[in-house]
Amino acid sequence: MKIAVLITRSILGLIYIVFGLNFFLHFIPMPTTPPPKQVMDFQMGLMGSGYFFNVLKVTEIISGIFLLINKFTALFLVIIFPITLNIFLFHAFLAPSGLALAAPMIIINLFLGFAYRKYYAPVFTASPVV
């Protein structure tokens, strides 16, 4: 189990570092075919905020680094899960061509959440006492 966690954590960390850095450095070529209208509308809406993608990609890079170095891993898995889920849902509903990467990402994230479940147990206390 330890080796599977190490490998999947490293893969997820690398995916987030590479795609986060690509937003700023543009080293992965963009597709030549234009995306469907609903994809363009979605992306233009997020770009219109002026800050969203910058915050998202910095979060991805930082989370990926912490996953790779195995520090605060349980915390960064919680931070990165909504991003992974949104990537999966985006590709499931708007751009199915990306499901080949998005589906393994959500599976890896869920697997790692299960592997680190003992760190999340206190969060599920029904009636916490201060």
N, C-alpha and C positions, 0 to 999 in steps of 0.2 A: 504494500500500500504506500509506503514512504517513497518508493521510486516512482510510482504512478503519480503521486501528488507533486513530486519534484518536477517531473516531465511536463505535466499539464499546467502547473503554475508557471513554469518557464515559457511554455508555448503561449499562454495567454498574455503574460507580461511582454513578450517579444512582439506579439500582434499589436498590442496597444502602443508600444513604443514606436514601432515602424509606422503605423498609420497615423499616430499623433504627429510624429516628426514630418511625415509626408505632407501634412497640411501646410506646414511652414516652409519646407524645403523643396517640395514638388519633384521628388526623384522617381515616383511611380507614374508612368505615362497615363494620361486621362483617356477614356474611351473615345473613339472617333465618331461613334454614332450618338446623336443627341438622345438624352433620356426622355422617357414619357412625360407628358404634361403634368401629371399629378406629382411626379418626382421633382420636376422643376419648381412647381408651386410650393411644395413643402420646403425645399432647400432655400428658395428665395425668401420665404417667410422667416426662416431662421436667420439667414444672412441679413435680412432687413433690421434685425435687432441691433446689429453693430457689435455685439459682444459675444453672442452665444457660442459660435464655433471656436473662438479663441479660448474661452473658459473650458469648453468641452475638451479640446485637444490638449491643453495644458494638464487638465485632470487625467486624461488618458496616459500621457507621458509619465506623470508623477506616479500614478497607480501602477503602471507597467514596471517602472524602476523598483518600486517597493515590492512588487510581486517577485521580481528577479532576485533581489537581495534578501528576500524572506524576512522582512521587518514589517511589523504591524500588518501582517498578511490578512488576518481576519477583518480588520478595519477596512483595508483597501478592497477586499472582496465585496464588502457591503457598499462601498462607494461606487465601485465599477459595475455592480450588478444591474442597476437601472439603465446604465449606458448599454450594456450587453443586451438587455431585454429590448430596448428601443431599436438597436441595430437589427436584431432578429425580426421584430415586428415590421420594421421598415422594409426589409427584404421580403418578408412573407406577404405583405399586402401591396407594396408599391414597386419593388424591383426584385422579382424572384431570381434573377440571374446571380445575385449575391448570396443566395441561401447556402451555397456550397461552403462558404466561410462562416456565415452567421450561425448556422445550425450547430456546427462543432463548438463555436464559441459559447453558446448558451449551455450546451451539454457540459463543457469543461467548467464553466462557472458554477453550474449546479453541482457537479461532482466535487469541486473544491469547497463549496458551501457545506456539503455533506461531510467532507473530510475534516473540516474545521468546526463542526457542529458543537463541540464541547465549549467553544468560546462564545457561542451564541445562546447557550442555555439560559443564562440569567435574564436575557432580554424577554424571554417568554414567561416570566413570572406574572401570573394573573393579577395579583393584588400586592404590589410591592409596598414595603414599609420603609419609611425614611427614618 
